[in-house]
Every structure is written in C-alpha cells, then in structure tokens.
Amino acid sequence: MVYRGRIEKGVAVLEGDARLPDGTVVEVVPVEPPAVPEKVDPVYRLYELAMPSGIPDLAENIDHYLYGHPKASDEQE
C-alpha cells in the first residue's frame, strides 16, 4: 500500500488517518512537483484572434488585399 504525506520538521507526516505502528520500516521516495509549463509563444495562439473577414477570396488574393497587387483572378483573364 502507498501512503502519501510530507516531511514536517524532519518527520514524515502521513495524510488522512493513516497509522503505521512504531518500528515499521518504510521507504520514502520524494514526489517531483509537476513541471511548470513553458510560456507559449503568442504566434501559436494567433488562431484565437481569428474572425470572419467577409472576403470570400482572401486566401487566393491575399497580396491584393495587403499590398495592392492585381488580383489572381484578374491575372488569369
């Protein structure tokens, strides 16, 4: 059986109502604290800011809308 607890003033104090008789041989294994998650680069959370643009050909003509280049559909004609 596994008992959990913590060390207080050099003595292992078990959680709950766990009682072990005096003289019981135990093995104490420290539990590693959970790792602190690394900060996520905001660029990976960009999708949270996405919203509908109402421009149906935005993916195809992104250069037109950003830089004023001719639309891809105009170049094909």
N, CA, C, O and CB atoms as a CASP TS submission, in Angstrom:
PFRMAT TS
TARGET T0000
AUTHOR 0000-0000-0000
METHOD Language model
MODEL 1
PARENT N/A
ATOM      1  N   MET     1       0.844  -1.179   0.000  1.00  0.00           N
ATOM      2  CA  MET     1       0.000   0.000   0.000  1.00  0.00           C
ATOM      3  C   MET     1       0.888   1.240   0.000  1.00  0.00           C
ATOM      4  O   MET     1       1.964   1.234   0.597  1.00  0.00           O
ATOM      5  CB  MET     1      -0.960  -0.001   1.220  1.00  0.00           C
ATOM      6  N   VAL     2       0.450   2.281  -0.655  1.00  0.00           N
ATOM      7  CA  VAL     2       1.199   3.531  -0.736  1.00  0.00           C
ATOM      8  C   VAL     2       0.498   4.573   0.126  1.00  0.00           C
ATOM      9  O   VAL     2      -0.713   4.770   0.023  1.00  0.00           O
ATOM     10  CB  VAL     2       1.328   4.022  -2.213  1.00  0.00           C
ATOM     11  N   TYR     3       1.264   5.225   0.963  1.00  0.00           N
ATOM     12  CA  TYR     3       0.754   6.315   1.794  1.00  0.00           C
ATOM     13  C   TYR     3       1.399   7.603   1.319  1.00  0.00           C
ATOM     14  O   TYR     3       2.581   7.629   0.974  1.00  0.00           O
ATOM     15  CB  TYR     3       1.041   6.066   3.317  1.00  0.00           C
ATOM     16  N   ARG     4       0.619   8.663   1.305  1.00  0.00           N
ATOM     17  CA  ARG     4       1.167   9.964   0.917  1.00  0.00           C
ATOM     18  C   ARG     4       1.267  10.840   2.151  1.00  0.00           C
ATOM     19  O   ARG     4       0.518  10.679   3.114  1.00  0.00           O
ATOM     20  CB  ARG     4       0.290  10.646  -0.174  1.00  0.00           C
ATOM     21  N   GLY     5       2.192  11.754   2.103  1.00  0.00           N
ATOM     22  CA  GLY     5       2.368  12.688   3.206  1.00  0.00           C
ATOM     23  C   GLY     5       3.439  13.692   2.850  1.00  0.00           C
ATOM     24  O   GLY     5       3.808  13.832   1.684  1.00  0.00           O
ATOM     25  N   ARG     6       3.937  14.390   3.854  1.00  0.00           N
ATOM     26  CA  ARG     6       5.024  15.345   3.625  1.00  0.00           C
ATOM     27  C   ARG     6       5.915  15.389   4.851  1.00  0.00           C
ATOM     28  O   ARG     6       5.520  14.971   5.940  1.00  0.00           O
ATOM     29  CB  ARG     6       4.472  16.758   3.300  1.00  0.00           C
ATOM     30  N   ILE     7       7.096  15.890   4.666  1.00  0.00           N
ATOM     31  CA  ILE     7       8.050  15.995   5.757  1.00  0.00           C
ATOM     32  C   ILE     7       7.818  17.322   6.473  1.00  0.00           C
ATOM     33  O   ILE     7       7.797  18.379   5.843  1.00  0.00           O
ATOM     34  CB  ILE     7       9.518  15.883   5.239  1.00  0.00           C
ATOM     35  N   GLU     8       7.646  17.262   7.769  1.00  0.00           N
ATOM     36  CA  GLU     8       7.490  18.466   8.590  1.00  0.00           C
ATOM     37  C   GLU     8       8.475  18.373   9.743  1.00  0.00           C
ATOM     38  O   GLU     8       8.400  17.467  10.573  1.00  0.00           O
ATOM     39  CB  GLU     8       6.016  18.625   9.115  1.00  0.00           C
ATOM     40  N   LYS     9       9.404  19.329   9.782  1.00  0.00           N
ATOM     41  CA  LYS     9      10.433  19.367  10.821  1.00  0.00           C
ATOM     42  C   LYS     9      11.201  18.046  10.894  1.00  0.00           C
ATOM     43  O   LYS     9      11.532  17.565  11.977  1.00  0.00           O
ATOM     44  CB  LYS     9       9.802  19.682  12.181  1.00  0.00           C
ATOM     45  N   GLY    10      11.479  17.465   9.712  1.00  0.00           N
ATOM     46  CA  GLY    10      12.267  16.248   9.651  1.00  0.00           C
ATOM     47  C   GLY    10      11.501  14.970   9.917  1.00  0.00           C
ATOM     48  O   GLY    10      12.108  13.899   9.959  1.00  0.00           O
ATOM     49  N   VAL    11      10.197  15.038  10.096  1.00  0.00           N
ATOM     50  CA  VAL    11       9.380  13.863  10.390  1.00  0.00           C
ATOM     51  C   VAL    11       8.372  13.667   9.263  1.00  0.00           C
ATOM     52  O   VAL    11       7.752  14.634   8.819  1.00  0.00           O
ATOM     53  CB  VAL    11       8.655  14.011  11.764  1.00  0.00           C
ATOM     54  N   ALA    12       8.199  12.441   8.797  1.00  0.00           N
ATOM     55  CA  ALA    12       7.212  12.135   7.766  1.00  0.00           C
ATOM     56  C   ALA    12       5.828  12.121   8.398  1.00  0.00           C
ATOM     57  O   ALA    12       5.554  11.313   9.286  1.00  0.00           O
ATOM     58  CB  ALA    12       7.520  10.773   7.076  1.00  0.00           C
ATOM     59  N   VAL    13       4.955  13.016   7.943  1.00  0.00           N
ATOM     60  CA  VAL    13       3.576  13.099   8.441  1.00  0.00           C
ATOM     61  C   VAL    13       2.671  12.597   7.325  1.00  0.00           C
ATOM     62  O   VAL    13       2.636  13.177   6.240  1.00  0.00           O
ATOM     63  CB  VAL    13       3.191  14.579   8.879  1.00  0.00           C
ATOM     64  N   LEU    14       1.943  11.524   7.589  1.00  0.00           N
ATOM     65  CA  LEU    14       1.098  10.900   6.569  1.00  0.00           C
ATOM     66  C   LEU    14      -0.236  11.619   6.472  1.00  0.00           C
ATOM     67  O   LEU    14      -0.749  12.149   7.457  1.00  0.00           O
ATOM     68  CB  LEU    14       0.877   9.412   6.880  1.00  0.00           C
ATOM     69  N   GLU    15      -0.793  11.626   5.252  1.00  0.00           N
ATOM     70  CA  GLU    15      -2.094  12.257   5.018  1.00  0.00           C
ATOM     71  C   GLU    15      -3.215  11.388   5.574  1.00  0.00           C
ATOM     72  O   GLU    15      -3.070  10.176   5.732  1.00  0.00           O
ATOM     73  CB  GLU    15      -2.313  12.511   3.513  1.00  0.00           C
ATOM     74  N   GLY    16      -4.337  12.045   5.866  1.00  0.00           N
ATOM     75  CA  GLY    16      -5.540  11.328   6.294  1.00  0.00           C
ATOM     76  C   GLY    16      -5.344  10.644   7.636  1.00  0.00           C
ATOM     77  O   GLY    16      -4.592  11.122   8.487  1.00  0.00           O
ATOM     78  N   ASP    17      -6.017   9.538   7.814  1.00  0.00           N
ATOM     79  CA  ASP    17      -5.949   8.825   9.090  1.00  0.00           C
ATOM     80  C   ASP    17      -4.999   7.630   9.036  1.00  0.00           C
ATOM     81  O   ASP    17      -5.150   6.679   9.802  1.00  0.00           O
ATOM     82  CB  ASP    17      -7.335   8.356   9.496  1.00  0.00           C
ATOM     83  N   ALA    18      -4.028   7.679   8.139  1.00  0.00           N
ATOM     84  CA  ALA    18      -3.075   6.572   8.003  1.00  0.00           C
ATOM     85  C   ALA    18      -2.248   6.451   9.277  1.00  0.00           C
ATOM     86  O   ALA    18      -1.679   7.436   9.748  1.00  0.00           O
ATOM     87  CB  ALA    18      -2.149   6.783   6.771  1.00  0.00           C
ATOM     88  N   ARG    19      -2.183   5.270   9.823  1.00  0.00           N
ATOM     89  CA  ARG    19      -1.405   4.998  11.034  1.00  0.00           C
ATOM     90  C   ARG    19      -0.547   3.764  10.788  1.00  0.00           C
ATOM     91  O   ARG    19      -1.046   2.720  10.369  1.00  0.00           O
ATOM     92  CB  ARG    19      -2.336   4.793  12.278  1.00  0.00           C
ATOM     93  N   LEU    20       0.733   3.897  11.050  1.00  0.00           N
ATOM     94  CA  LEU    20       1.640   2.764  10.963  1.00  0.00           C
ATOM     95  C   LEU    20       2.220   2.536  12.360  1.00  0.00           C
ATOM     96  O   LEU    20       2.539   3.496  13.060  1.00  0.00           O
ATOM     97  CB  LEU    20       2.776   3.012   9.897  1.00  0.00           C
ATOM     98  N   PRO    21       2.356   1.293  12.762  1.00  0.00           N
ATOM     99  CA  PRO    21       2.893   1.025  14.098  1.00  0.00           C
ATOM    100  C   PRO    21       4.352   1.476  14.207  1.00  0.00           C
ATOM    101  O   PRO    21       5.092   1.451  13.223  1.00  0.00           O
ATOM    102  CB  PRO    21       2.778  -0.473  14.429  1.00  0.00           C
ATOM    103  N   ASP    22       4.756   1.887  15.412  1.00  0.00           N
ATOM    104  CA  ASP    22       6.143   2.272  15.654  1.00  0.00           C
ATOM    105  C   ASP    22       7.058   1.127  15.249  1.00  0.00           C
ATOM    106  O   ASP    22       6.747  -0.040  15.487  1.00  0.00           O
ATOM    107  CB  ASP    22       6.366   2.653  17.139  1.00  0.00           C
ATOM    108  N   GLY    23       8.176   1.462  14.644  1.00  0.00           N
ATOM    109  CA  GLY    23       9.138   0.458  14.234  1.00  0.00           C
ATOM    110  C   GLY    23       8.923  -0.059  12.827  1.00  0.00           C
ATOM    111  O   GLY    23       9.732  -0.841  12.327  1.00  0.00           O
ATOM    112  N   THR    24       7.830   0.371  12.167  1.00  0.00           N
ATOM    113  CA  THR    24       7.581  -0.057  10.794  1.00  0.00           C
ATOM    114  C   THR    24       8.674   0.507   9.900  1.00  0.00           C
ATOM    115  O   THR    24       8.953   1.706   9.931  1.00  0.00           O
ATOM    116  CB  THR    24       6.173   0.399  10.306  1.00  0.00           C
ATOM    117  N   VAL    25       9.287  -0.351   9.110  1.00  0.00           N
ATOM    118  CA  VAL    25      10.318   0.094   8.174  1.00  0.00           C
ATOM    119  C   VAL    25       9.617   0.643   6.938  1.00  0.00           C
ATOM    120  O   VAL    25       8.758  -0.015   6.352  1.00  0.00           O
ATOM    121  CB  VAL    25      11.303  -1.073   7.799  1.00  0.00           C
ATOM    122  N   VAL    26       9.992   1.845   6.557  1.00  0.00           N
ATOM    123  CA  VAL    26       9.360   2.484   5.399  1.00  0.00           C
ATOM    124  C   VAL    26      10.431   2.931   4.420  1.00  0.00           C
ATOM    125  O   VAL    26      11.607   3.041   4.767  1.00  0.00           O
ATOM    126  CB  VAL    26       8.485   3.689   5.834  1.00  0.00           C
ATOM    127  N   GLU    27      10.007   3.184   3.203  1.00  0.00           N
ATOM    128  CA  GLU    27      10.872   3.738   2.178  1.00  0.00           C
ATOM    129  C   GLU    27      10.230   5.037   1.718  1.00  0.00           C
ATOM    130  O   GLU    27       9.074   5.045   1.295  1.00  0.00           O
ATOM    131  CB  GLU    27      11.083   2.735   0.983  1.00  0.00           C
ATOM    132  N   VAL    28      10.965   6.122   1.797  1.00  0.00           N
ATOM    133  CA  VAL    28      10.429   7.434   1.425  1.00  0.00           C
ATOM    134  C   VAL    28      11.000   7.810   0.064  1.00  0.00           C
ATOM    135  O   VAL    28      12.216   7.857  -0.122  1.00  0.00           O
ATOM    136  CB  VAL    28      10.775   8.524   2.502  1.00  0.00           C
ATOM    137  N   VAL    29      10.112   8.074  -0.879  1.00  0.00           N
ATOM    138  CA  VAL    29      10.512   8.472  -2.229  1.00  0.00           C
ATOM    139  C   VAL    29       9.914   9.847  -2.497  1.00  0.00           C
ATOM    140  O   VAL    29       8.691   9.980  -2.545  1.00  0.00           O
ATOM    141  CB  VAL    29      10.042   7.423  -3.309  1.00  0.00           C
ATOM    142  N   PRO    30      10.747  10.878  -2.674  1.00  0.00           N
ATOM    143  CA  PRO    30      10.211  12.212  -2.950  1.00  0.00           C
ATOM    144  C   PRO    30       9.418  12.231  -4.250  1.00  0.00           C
ATOM    145  O   PRO    30       9.809  11.609  -5.237  1.00  0.00           O
ATOM    146  CB  PRO    30      11.342  13.238  -3.014  1.00  0.00           C
ATOM    147  N   VAL    31       8.310  12.944  -4.240  1.00  0.00           N
ATOM    148  CA  VAL    31       7.476  13.110  -5.434  1.00  0.00           C
ATOM    149  C   VAL    31       7.886  14.415  -6.094  1.00  0.00           C
ATOM    150  O   VAL    31       7.896  15.472  -5.462  1.00  0.00           O
ATOM    151  CB  VAL    31       5.936  13.105  -5.082  1.00  0.00           C
ATOM    152  N   GLU    32       8.225  14.326  -7.381  1.00  0.00           N
ATOM    153  CA  GLU    32       8.618  15.521  -8.125  1.00  0.00           C
ATOM    154  C   GLU    32       7.406  16.425  -8.322  1.00  0.00           C
ATOM    155  O   GLU    32       6.335  15.950  -8.697  1.00  0.00           O
ATOM    156  CB  GLU    32       9.242  15.141  -9.492  1.00  0.00           C
ATOM    157  N   PRO    33       7.564  17.718  -8.073  1.00  0.00           N
ATOM    158  CA  PRO    33       6.444  18.627  -8.348  1.00  0.00           C
ATOM    159  C   PRO    33       6.167  18.655  -9.839  1.00  0.00           C
ATOM    160  O   PRO    33       7.075  18.440 -10.642  1.00  0.00           O
ATOM    161  CB  PRO    33       6.743  20.058  -7.827  1.00  0.00           C
ATOM    162  N   PRO    34       4.919  18.917 -10.223  1.00  0.00           N
ATOM    163  CA  PRO    34       4.617  18.967 -11.660  1.00  0.00           C
ATOM    164  C   PRO    34       5.428  20.063 -12.336  1.00  0.00           C
ATOM    165  O   PRO    34       5.657  21.133 -11.771  1.00  0.00           O
ATOM    166  CB  PRO    34       3.108  19.201 -11.894  1.00  0.00           C
ATOM    167  N   ALA    35       5.851  19.776 -13.541  1.00  0.00           N
ATOM    168  CA  ALA    35       6.654  20.742 -14.296  1.00  0.00           C
ATOM    169  C   ALA    35       5.809  21.964 -14.629  1.00  0.00           C
ATOM    170  O   ALA    35       4.637  21.846 -14.986  1.00  0.00           O
ATOM    171  CB  ALA    35       7.216  20.103 -15.592  1.00  0.00           C
ATOM    172  N   VAL    36       6.413  23.122 -14.509  1.00  0.00           N
ATOM    173  CA  VAL    36       5.745  24.366 -14.869  1.00  0.00           C
ATOM    174  C   VAL    36       5.753  24.465 -16.390  1.00  0.00           C
ATOM    175  O   VAL    36       6.815  24.429 -17.010  1.00  0.00           O
ATOM    176  CB  VAL    36       6.443  25.613 -14.208  1.00  0.00           C
ATOM    177  N   PRO    37       4.577  24.588 -16.990  1.00  0.00           N
ATOM    178  CA  PRO    37       4.559  24.659 -18.457  1.00  0.00           C
ATOM    179  C   PRO    37       5.313  25.894 -18.952  1.00  0.00           C
ATOM    180  O   PRO    37       5.229  26.974 -18.368  1.00  0.00           O
ATOM    181  CB  PRO    37       3.106  24.683 -18.979  1.00  0.00           C
ATOM    182  N   GLU    38       6.048  25.699 -20.039  1.00  0.00           N
ATOM    183  CA  GLU    38       6.761  26.821 -20.633  1.00  0.00           C
ATOM    184  C   GLU    38       5.746  27.793 -21.218  1.00  0.00           C
ATOM    185  O   GLU    38       4.652  27.405 -21.628  1.00  0.00           O
ATOM    186  CB  GLU    38       7.761  26.339 -21.722  1.00  0.00           C
ATOM    187  N   LYS    39       6.131  29.057 -21.248  1.00  0.00           N
ATOM    188  CA  LYS    39       5.239  30.042 -21.852  1.00  0.00           C
ATOM    189  C   LYS    39       5.137  29.746 -23.346  1.00  0.00           C
ATOM    190  O   LYS    39       6.135  29.482 -24.016  1.00  0.00           O
ATOM    191  CB  LYS    39       5.750  31.502 -21.599  1.00  0.00           C
ATOM    192  N   VAL    40       3.924  29.798 -23.839  1.00  0.00           N
ATOM    193  CA  VAL    40       3.674  29.524 -25.246  1.00  0.00           C
ATOM    194  C   VAL    40       3.871  30.816 -26.034  1.00  0.00           C
ATOM    195  O   VAL    40       3.345  31.868 -25.672  1.00  0.00           O
ATOM    196  CB  VAL    40       2.241  28.946 -25.462  1.00  0.00           C
ATOM    197  N   ASP    41       4.631  30.717 -27.109  1.00  0.00           N
ATOM    198  CA  ASP    41       4.848  31.867 -27.971  1.00  0.00           C
ATOM    199  C   ASP    41       3.490  32.336 -28.494  1.00  0.00           C
ATOM    200  O   ASP    41       2.722  31.524 -29.009  1.00  0.00           O
ATOM    201  CB  ASP    41       5.819  31.519 -29.147  1.00  0.00           C
ATOM    202  N   PRO    42       3.181  33.623 -28.373  1.00  0.00           N
ATOM    203  CA  PRO    42       1.870  34.115 -28.803  1.00  0.00           C
ATOM    204  C   PRO    42       1.516  33.795 -30.251  1.00  0.00           C
ATOM    205  O   PRO    42       0.335  33.711 -30.589  1.00  0.00           O
ATOM    206  CB  PRO    42       1.813  35.586 -28.609  1.00  0.00           C
ATOM    207  N   VAL    43       2.517  33.616 -31.114  1.00  0.00           N
ATOM    208  CA  VAL    43       2.211  33.320 -32.514  1.00  0.00           C
ATOM    209  C   VAL    43       1.454  31.996 -32.633  1.00  0.00           C
ATOM    210  O   VAL    43       0.674  31.813 -33.567  1.00  0.00           O
ATOM    211  CB  VAL    43       3.506  33.272 -33.352  1.00  0.00           C
ATOM    212  N   TYR    44       1.680  31.069 -31.692  1.00  0.00           N
ATOM    213  CA  TYR    44       0.970  29.798 -31.740  1.00  0.00           C
ATOM    214  C   TYR    44      -0.463  29.916 -31.237  1.00  0.00           C
ATOM    215  O   TYR    44      -1.234  28.962 -31.336  1.00  0.00           O
ATOM    216  CB  TYR    44       1.712  28.765 -30.929  1.00  0.00           C
ATOM    217  N   ARG    45      -0.825  31.075 -30.698  1.00  0.00           N
ATOM    218  CA  ARG    45      -2.187  31.291 -30.227  1.00  0.00           C
ATOM    219  C   ARG    45      -2.929  32.272 -31.129  1.00  0.00           C
ATOM    220  O   ARG    45      -3.996  32.769 -30.769  1.00  0.00           O
ATOM    221  CB  ARG    45      -2.176  31.802 -28.787  1.00  0.00           C
ATOM    222  N   LEU    46      -2.361  32.549 -32.303  1.00  0.00           N
ATOM    223  CA  LEU    46      -2.940  33.508 -33.228  1.00  0.00           C
ATOM    224  C   LEU    46      -4.358  33.117 -33.638  1.00  0.00           C
ATOM    225  O   LEU    46      -5.198  33.986 -33.871  1.00  0.00           O
ATOM    226  CB  LEU    46      -2.062  33.638 -34.457  1.00  0.00           C
ATOM    227  N   TYR    47      -4.624  31.824 -33.726  1.00  0.00           N
ATOM    228  CA  TYR    47      -5.950  31.351 -34.134  1.00  0.00           C
ATOM    229  C   TYR    47      -7.038  31.861 -33.197  1.00  0.00           C
ATOM    230  O   TYR    47      -8.199  31.966 -33.595  1.00  0.00           O
ATOM    231  CB  TYR    47      -5.978  29.823 -34.178  1.00  0.00           C
ATOM    232  N   GLU    48      -6.673  32.181 -31.952  1.00  0.00           N
ATOM    233  CA  GLU    48      -7.673  32.686 -31.008  1.00  0.00           C
ATOM    234  C   GLU    48      -8.198  34.057 -31.433  1.00  0.00           C
ATOM    235  O   GLU    48      -9.293  34.452 -31.035  1.00  0.00           O
ATOM    236  CB  GLU    48      -7.078  32.768 -29.598  1.00  0.00           C
ATOM    237  N   LEU    49      -7.428  34.777 -32.234  1.00  0.00           N
ATOM    238  CA  LEU    49      -7.825  36.105 -32.684  1.00  0.00           C
ATOM    239  C   LEU    49      -8.547  36.079 -34.021  1.00  0.00           C
ATOM    240  O   LEU    49      -9.065  37.102 -34.469  1.00  0.00           O
ATOM    241  CB  LEU    49      -6.619  36.994 -32.781  1.00  0.00           C
ATOM    242  N   ALA    50      -8.584  34.912 -34.662  1.00  0.00           N
ATOM    243  CA  ALA    50      -9.193  34.814 -35.989  1.00  0.00           C
ATOM    244  C   ALA    50     -10.686  35.110 -35.931  1.00  0.00           C
ATOM    245  O   ALA    50     -11.380  34.740 -34.984  1.00  0.00           O
ATOM    246  CB  ALA    50      -8.958  33.424 -36.584  1.00  0.00           C
ATOM    247  N   MET    51     -11.153  35.785 -36.968  1.00  0.00           N
ATOM    248  CA  MET    51     -12.578  36.078 -37.082  1.00  0.00           C
ATOM    249  C   MET    51     -12.941  36.147 -38.559  1.00  0.00           C
ATOM    250  O   MET    51     -12.071  36.382 -39.397  1.00  0.00           O
ATOM    251  CB  MET    51     -12.943  37.408 -36.354  1.00  0.00           C
ATOM    252  N   PRO    52     -14.201  35.949 -38.887  1.00  0.00           N
ATOM    253  CA  PRO    52     -14.611  36.005 -40.286  1.00  0.00           C
ATOM    254  C   PRO    52     -14.324  37.388 -40.882  1.00  0.00           C
ATOM    255  O   PRO    52     -14.596  38.405 -40.244  1.00  0.00           O
ATOM    256  CB  PRO    52     -16.108  35.666 -40.419  1.00  0.00           C
ATOM    257  N   SER    53     -13.776  37.429 -42.098  1.00  0.00           N
ATOM    258  CA  SER    53     -13.456  38.709 -42.733  1.00  0.00           C
ATOM    259  C   SER    53     -14.549  39.149 -43.699  1.00  0.00           C
ATOM    260  O   SER    53     -14.674  40.332 -44.018  1.00  0.00           O
ATOM    261  CB  SER    53     -12.125  38.613 -43.468  1.00  0.00           C
ATOM    262  N   GLY    54     -15.340  38.180 -44.161  1.00  0.00           N
ATOM    263  CA  GLY    54     -16.351  38.518 -45.149  1.00  0.00           C
ATOM    264  C   GLY    54     -15.783  38.618 -46.556  1.00  0.00           C
ATOM    265  O   GLY    54     -16.511  38.970 -47.484  1.00  0.00           O
ATOM    266  N   ILE    55     -14.515  38.321 -46.735  1.00  0.00           N
ATOM    267  CA  ILE    55     -13.887  38.376 -48.054  1.00  0.00           C
ATOM    268  C   ILE    55     -13.739  36.942 -48.541  1.00  0.00           C
ATOM    269  O   ILE    55     -12.876  36.216 -48.048  1.00  0.00           O
ATOM    270  CB  ILE    55     -12.492  39.118 -48.010  1.00  0.00           C
ATOM    271  N   PRO    56     -14.558  36.517 -49.495  1.00  0.00           N
ATOM    272  CA  PRO    56     -14.565  35.100 -49.887  1.00  0.00           C
ATOM    273  C   PRO    56     -13.281  34.636 -50.576  1.00  0.00           C
ATOM    274  O   PRO    56     -12.958  33.449 -50.523  1.00  0.00           O
ATOM    275  CB  PRO    56     -15.725  34.842 -50.798  1.00  0.00           C
ATOM    276  N   ASP    57     -12.534  35.553 -51.228  1.00  0.00           N
ATOM    277  CA  ASP    57     -11.324  35.139 -51.947  1.00  0.00           C
ATOM    278  C   ASP    57     -10.049  35.616 -51.247  1.00  0.00           C
ATOM    279  O   ASP    57      -9.021  35.814 -51.894  1.00  0.00           O
ATOM    280  CB  ASP    57     -11.357  35.672 -53.378  1.00  0.00           C
ATOM    281  N   LEU    58     -10.116  35.798 -49.954  1.00  0.00           N
ATOM    282  CA  LEU    58      -8.967  36.329 -49.215  1.00  0.00           C
ATOM    283  C   LEU    58      -7.732  35.444 -49.350  1.00  0.00           C
ATOM    284  O   LEU    58      -6.635  35.955 -49.577  1.00  0.00           O
ATOM    285  CB  LEU    58      -9.321  36.487 -47.748  1.00  0.00           C
ATOM    286  N   ALA    59      -7.886  34.138 -49.218  1.00  0.00           N
ATOM    287  CA  ALA    59      -6.726  33.242 -49.305  1.00  0.00           C
ATOM    288  C   ALA    59      -6.074  33.324 -50.686  1.00  0.00           C
ATOM    289  O   ALA    59      -4.848  33.319 -50.799  1.00  0.00           O
ATOM    290  CB  ALA    59      -7.145  31.789 -49.003  1.00  0.00           C
ATOM    291  N   GLU    60      -6.888  33.399 -51.722  1.00  0.00           N
ATOM    292  CA  GLU    60      -6.358  33.424 -53.088  1.00  0.00           C
ATOM    293  C   GLU    60      -5.729  34.771 -53.425  1.00  0.00           C
ATOM    294  O   GLU    60      -4.754  34.827 -54.175  1.00  0.00           O
ATOM    295  CB  GLU    60      -7.465  33.106 -54.089  1.00  0.00           C
ATOM    296  N   ASN    61      -6.273  35.850 -52.883  1.00  0.00           N
ATOM    297  CA  ASN    61      -5.824  37.198 -53.259  1.00  0.00           C
ATOM    298  C   ASN    61      -5.263  37.991 -52.077  1.00  0.00           C
ATOM    299  O   ASN    61      -5.465  39.202 -51.989  1.00  0.00           O
ATOM    300  CB  ASN    61      -6.975  37.968 -53.878  1.00  0.00           C
ATOM    301  N   ILE    62      -4.571  37.321 -51.187  1.00  0.00           N
ATOM    302  CA  ILE    62      -4.039  37.993 -50.008  1.00  0.00           C
ATOM    303  C   ILE    62      -3.100  39.141 -50.382  1.00  0.00           C
ATOM    304  O   ILE    62      -3.116  40.189 -49.736  1.00  0.00           O
ATOM    305  CB  ILE    62      -3.310  36.993 -49.123  1.00  0.00           C
ATOM    306  N   ASP    63      -2.277  38.949 -51.426  1.00  0.00           N
ATOM    307  CA  ASP    63      -1.355  40.020 -51.839  1.00  0.00           C
ATOM    308  C   ASP    63      -2.111  41.244 -52.349  1.00  0.00           C
ATOM    309  O   ASP    63      -1.656  42.374 -52.169  1.00  0.00           O
ATOM    310  CB  ASP    63      -0.400  39.511 -52.927  1.00  0.00           C
ATOM    311  N   HIS    64      -3.237  41.030 -52.972  1.00  0.00           N
ATOM    312  CA  HIS    64      -4.055  42.146 -53.442  1.00  0.00           C
ATOM    313  C   HIS    64      -4.565  42.960 -52.250  1.00  0.00           C
ATOM    314  O   HIS    64      -4.488  44.188 -52.244  1.00  0.00           O
ATOM    315  CB  HIS    64      -5.241  41.634 -54.297  1.00  0.00           C
ATOM    316  N   TYR    65      -5.087  42.251 -51.241  1.00  0.00           N
ATOM    317  CA  TYR    65      -5.677  42.951 -50.094  1.00  0.00           C
ATOM    318  C   TYR    65      -4.620  43.561 -49.180  1.00  0.00           C
ATOM    319  O   TYR    65      -4.884  44.572 -48.529  1.00  0.00           O
ATOM    320  CB  TYR    65      -6.548  41.998 -49.297  1.00  0.00           C
ATOM    321  N   LEU    66      -3.430  42.967 -49.118  1.00  0.00           N
ATOM    322  CA  LEU    66      -2.383  43.520 -48.262  1.00  0.00           C
ATOM    323  C   LEU    66      -1.533  44.574 -48.961  1.00  0.00           C
ATOM    324  O   LEU    66      -1.186  45.589 -48.357  1.00  0.00           O
ATOM    325  CB  LEU    66      -1.496  42.413 -47.767  1.00  0.00           C
ATOM    326  N   TYR    67      -1.191  44.342 -50.246  1.00  0.00           N
ATOM    327  CA  TYR    67      -0.200  45.185 -50.906  1.00  0.00           C
ATOM    328  C   TYR    67      -0.690  45.865 -52.177  1.00  0.00           C
ATOM    329  O   TYR    67       0.062  46.613 -52.802  1.00  0.00           O
ATOM    330  CB  TYR    67       0.992  44.375 -51.227  1.00  0.00           C
ATOM    331  N   GLY    68      -1.926  45.620 -52.567  1.00  0.00           N
ATOM    332  CA  GLY    68      -2.452  46.266 -53.752  1.00  0.00           C
ATOM    333  C   GLY    68      -2.052  45.604 -55.070  1.00  0.00           C
ATOM    334  O   GLY    68      -2.276  46.184 -56.132  1.00  0.00           O
ATOM    335  N   HIS    69      -1.479  44.430 -55.030  1.00  0.00           N
ATOM    336  CA  HIS    69      -1.135  43.710 -56.261  1.00  0.00           C
ATOM    337  C   HIS    69      -2.425  43.359 -57.010  1.00  0.00           C
ATOM    338  O   HIS    69      -3.502  43.334 -56.415  1.00  0.00           O
ATOM    339  CB  HIS    69      -0.305  42.414 -55.945  1.00  0.00           C
ATOM    340  N   PRO    70      -2.314  43.089 -58.316  1.00  0.00           N
ATOM    341  CA  PRO    70      -3.512  42.668 -59.047  1.00  0.00           C
ATOM    342  C   PRO    70      -4.061  41.369 -58.463  1.00  0.00           C
ATOM    343  O   PRO    70      -3.314  40.519 -57.977  1.00  0.00           O
ATOM    344  CB  PRO    70      -3.198  42.489 -60.551  1.00  0.00           C
ATOM    345  N   LYS    71      -5.365  41.242 -58.522  1.00  0.00           N
ATOM    346  CA  LYS    71      -5.992  40.013 -58.030  1.00  0.00           C
ATOM    347  C   LYS    71      -5.550  38.833 -58.904  1.00  0.00           C
ATOM    348  O   LYS    71      -5.333  38.992 -60.106  1.00  0.00           O
ATOM    349  CB  LYS    71      -7.551  40.146 -58.024  1.00  0.00           C
ATOM    350  N   ALA    72      -5.420  37.669 -58.302  1.00  0.00           N
ATOM    351  CA  ALA    72      -5.027  36.463 -59.029  1.00  0.00           C
ATOM    352  C   ALA    72      -6.045  36.165 -60.118  1.00  0.00           C
ATOM    353  O   ALA    72      -5.670  35.715 -61.201  1.00  0.00           O
ATOM    354  CB  ALA    72      -4.892  35.258 -58.070  1.00  0.00           C
ATOM    355  N   SER    73      -7.301  36.403 -59.860  1.00  0.00           N
ATOM    356  CA  SER    73      -8.341  36.139 -60.853  1.00  0.00           C
ATOM    357  C   SER    73      -8.231  37.115 -62.029  1.00  0.00           C
ATOM    358  O   SER    73      -8.595  36.754 -63.148  1.00  0.00           O
ATOM    359  CB  SER    73      -9.736  36.238 -60.207  1.00  0.00           C
ATOM    360  N   ASP    74      -7.739  38.341 -61.808  1.00  0.00           N
ATOM    361  CA  ASP    74      -7.561  39.322 -62.888  1.00  0.00           C
ATOM    362  C   ASP    74      -6.382  38.935 -63.776  1.00  0.00           C
ATOM    363  O   ASP    74      -6.415  39.181 -64.982  1.00  0.00           O
ATOM    364  CB  ASP    74      -7.345  40.739 -62.307  1.00  0.00           C
ATOM    365  N   GLU    75      -5.335  38.328 -63.195  1.00  0.00           N
ATOM    366  CA  GLU    75      -4.145  37.953 -63.949  1.00  0.00           C
ATOM    367  C   GLU    75      -4.433  36.793 -64.894  1.00  0.00           C
ATOM    368  O   GLU    75      -3.784  36.669 -65.932  1.00  0.00           O
ATOM    369  CB  GLU    75      -3.009  37.586 -62.998  1.00  0.00           C
ATOM    370  N   GLN    76      -5.390  35.950 -64.553  1.00  0.00           N
ATOM    371  CA  GLN    76      -5.680  34.761 -65.354  1.00  0.00           C
ATOM    372  C   GLN    76      -6.491  35.106 -66.596  1.00  0.00           C
ATOM    373  O   GLN    76      -6.511  34.320 -67.544  1.00  0.00           O
ATOM    374  CB  GLN    76      -6.428  33.732 -64.517  1.00  0.00           C
ATOM    375  N   GLU    77      -7.147  36.234 -66.621  1.00  0.00           N
ATOM    376  CA  GLU    77      -8.017  36.592 -67.754  1.00  0.00           C
ATOM    377  C   GLU    77      -7.246  37.084 -68.935  1.00  0.00           C
ATOM    378  O   GLU    77      -7.837  37.422 -69.961  1.00  0.00           O
ATOM    379  CB  GLU    77      -9.007  37.636 -67.349  1.00  0.00           C
TER
END
